[in-house]
Structures are given as structure tokens and as C-alpha cells.
Amino acid sequence: MSNETWTYKKPRPRRRMGRMIGITTAIAAVVAGATVVVLAVNRSDGNADRSATGGDSSLGVPGSPGGVLPSGSAGPSASASPSASPSPSAASLSKTAAAKGGTGVKLRGVDGGTGYYGKFSPGLPTSASFFPVAVWFESVSDSGDTAKDKAAGLNTYVELTDSSRLDVVKAAGMYAITDQENWSGDALVGHLLSDEADMWGGPGSATWTGKYPGDGTICNPGNASCGYTVQSTLRGKLPADKRMRYANYGKGITFWQSDSQAAKFVNTYQDLLSADNYWFTDNNICTPTEGGSLFGDRTLSSAECHRASNYGKTIDRVRSLVSPKGSKPVWAFVELGHPFTEGDWPSITGAQATAAVWSSLIHGARGIIYFNHSFAGDCQTQHALRDSCYSAIRQSVTAVNARVKALAPVLNAPFADNVVKGSAGVDVSLKWYNGNFYLLAGSNGGTGKQTFKLPCIGKTANATVLDEGRSIPISGGTFSDTFANSNAVHIYRIDGGSSCGAY
């Protein structure tokens, strides 16, 4: 596996101290049936799983019959509510489809639709069993690299070093989105326009000098903004092919710019986009002009700021700018390790990264990208998911990626709106898949007992807690569960009850 020196062919801007920086140093700071599933998350999201043993099987991590997490795996962080029934046997956790009939549900497809990636050639798979899980700016030199990345649950590379081998990516059955203008082949499924042009170029159409941060004056005149020109120019240089166009944005579209300014970036230049707000590790993000802008323009306490559920807020902000609504996918960024050079800023933990992933998914992210670089702390690396000093992070990421893969058919299934309401302390998302509702729930800072109301479900139903080996009776369309902390996530399959008109 590669330990090449990391330099940029072009300076890629990356944030530092709440501002963008160019990365030009040797350590480049790069910058179907009728089942409904509801996912509940504590403002820090967790990941959901499902088994691939057939249409009627429980959804859970493969190899965990009845939705019970295998011994030694990283499972949900919350304890069971006192109202939960004793842990049943695996056999008693088999799913029961909802009864046909009822009213109330409004099914809403995932952003872009399930066949969205099929619009491009070559493109990402459109199978319901595929969910994009990517890593940002890696190197691929040989099969040892891809083997280690696949073992961690990755299936896509977003940007690769100049010396990386696309043939090795293809041989591994993986995919790449890069800014390499002369690369080709089936593994190359998209072109990267730029990273954070909203921040270093700004919302404007002035002349772009062609320079990146650290190279000199970017816009002409120097006090003007030229981010729109940057994106338009870079898109115009791409090959005339049918591959997807992708761009990543940052604090410009999420915090600093007006809706109209940000919407021009979001809707004009690319087919797929993401935005990176590193809530767990960025201390500047807690200020009124940054993350605090999503909370009424105020300074956030550390507990409010460094919280998993805020990754969902980033997804909400970006999705709110897409027009027509829901017309293109938004992917999430989650940092690993220490993505800033400030040594006294926090590093992310495995539990936090897991919860951030789930918050993003609960709020509608259609892919996950991990920022794989660490620029301060005890282990500075460009390969956090490969280096042994980040083995604990790798274990957590591998576990959550396994749950995402197992639950891919649920994550790709329609949302079931107007059915569930959770307590104020949790964020929730309800899915309808193969005859059942799936509820994803994650803490948004709430702890202890949290209640979920699904009145149209009726009286005879149970909430099976996936990968936890327990089931909670639903009484009068209501059940409660305990969330241990702000990183707690539970995924429930609603067994029995009404389909609420889903079929």
C-alpha cells in the first residue's frame, strides 16, 4: 500500500480557522413490498442495518440473525427503555408485514429518484442494494489499497492522487469521481469540478485569474467574487461525455451566503453535490456567523455545537436550496481524526463519526464521504482508515458502513411522511420498504426516555429494535425508548399494524 508523498497537482483549498487555505505543502490538507422502516436518531445519527437473506428477513447486519448484532461489533449506544419487553429469541424477531389499508401516509421518493445514477454513462449502480460510501482524496497503487478500503466498507473514491491506478479501482469493483481530465474507463463515473469554490471564489461572476488560494490574486479585480466563473470555467473544460459532474462546497453556501447566492452554486454547475461542515472538530463553527447562523445567529455552547445532529442540519440546508425540490442527490461529509492544523481543537471519536453518519442519513443524504486526513494530534496521516494509529476509528467506521450496506434497500426506499412524530429530543425519519415501516431515530441532544407517536399504525404492532435483540410493544400507536446520550441512535422495524395507506 502506498505511502507516497502528498502534493497537489493544483492547490485545493481547504478551510483553516474558519477560512479557506490552499493545500500546497507536502502534507496536503485537502482541503417493492410493504414494509415501513422508521429511523430515530439523537441529534447524532447512527447507522441502520439489514440482512440480505430475502424479502421477508429481518433487516440487520449480515450474519446477525433476527437483527441481533454479532458479539464484538459496535452496536447502538442507547440502553433499552424500561417499557421494552425482555430480549426475545432470534426466531421471535421475524418480521410481520403491515396490514393493507388505512390512511395518512404520504410516500416521497429519495432525492433524484432511485434511478438517478442511471442517467449517466458510465454511472454508479442503480440497484437498491447499493449505497455510495466514499473516501476523499486517497491514493490507489495496488490491490492491497483497495482490499483494505473495501474491508472498511468503502465502494467509491472521491478524488485520487495523480499516480493512482484506475485499473486497480476497476478490478476491485469500486468507483471513482476525480478531476483527472485524461482518465477514462468504466470505473470513472464522475468529474470533480472543484472543492469549496463558494468559499475561496465567493458568490460572483468577476473574472477568474485561474489561480487557487496560496497562488496569488484569485479574482479580478482583487476585491471581487468569481466563484460562479470558477465553476463555469472548470465545467467547460471537462470532456464532452455523459459522466456525472460533482462539486463539494463549504461554509459559503451553508452559512455565509444568501439563499439566492447559494442556490446559484447548488443548481447551476453539477449533478451531484456535498458540503463539508465539520461540527465535531471545528471550533470556529460555533460562532454566530458560521454554525450559529442555523440557530438564530447566536454563539453556540460546546454541547450545542459539537453535536452529531448538526450534520443533519447541514444536509437540510443544502437540500433546501435544490430546485426543483428533491431533484438531485446531496451527499454528506464526515471527518475522521483531526482535520485541522490547530492542535488544541477536538478530534472526532468513533461514536461521534457513527452518529454523524446516521444524522446525515436521517435527513436525506444519499451518500457518505469520509474526510480521511489528519493534520494535527498524535497521528498525522493522509490515510486515517488505513493507518494503525486510527484503528479505533476504522473499527467504528467499518461497523457503521456494514449497517449502511445492509440497510441500503431501506435507505433507497421512499420516505413515509405524515406518520410518525418523535419527542423534541430526537430526529426521526420513516421509510417504507417491503411491507414494513422502518423508523430511524437519533438524538438531537435529548437523552433518557423519548416517545414516538404513530397514530395510524393502530394498536396491534411492535417496534423491533434492529441489531439490539429486543422488541417494544406499540400501545395506542405510541411507544417509548431510552437514548443514552447525544450520539445514541436506534433503528426500528414496525411489525404488524396498519400500512396507513402505503398499500
Secondary structure, DSSP 4 states (H G I P E B T S, - for coil): --------SSPEEEEETTEEEEE-SSS------B-EEEEEEEES--------S-TTSPPSSTT-GGGBPPTTS-----PPPTTSPPPPPSGGG---PPBS-----EEEPPTT-TTGGGGSBS-----TT---EEEEEE---SHHHHHHHHHTT--EEEEE-TT--HHHHHHTT-EEEE--TT--STTEEEEEEEESHHHHT-S--SEE-S--TTSS--EESTTS--HHHHHHHHHHTS-SSBPEEEEEE-HIIIIIS-HHHHHHHHHHS-SEEEE---TTT-SGGGSTTTGGGGGTS-PPPHHHHS-THHHHHHHHHHHHH-SSTT-S-EEEEEE-S--SS-TTS----HHHHHHHHHHHHHTT-S-EEEE--B-SSS--BS-TTTSGGGHHHHHHHHHHHHHHHHTHHHHTSPEEETS-EE-TTEEEEEEEETBEEEEEEEESS--EEEEEE-GGG-SSEEEEETBBTEEEEEBTTEEEEEE-STT-EEEEEEEESB-TT--
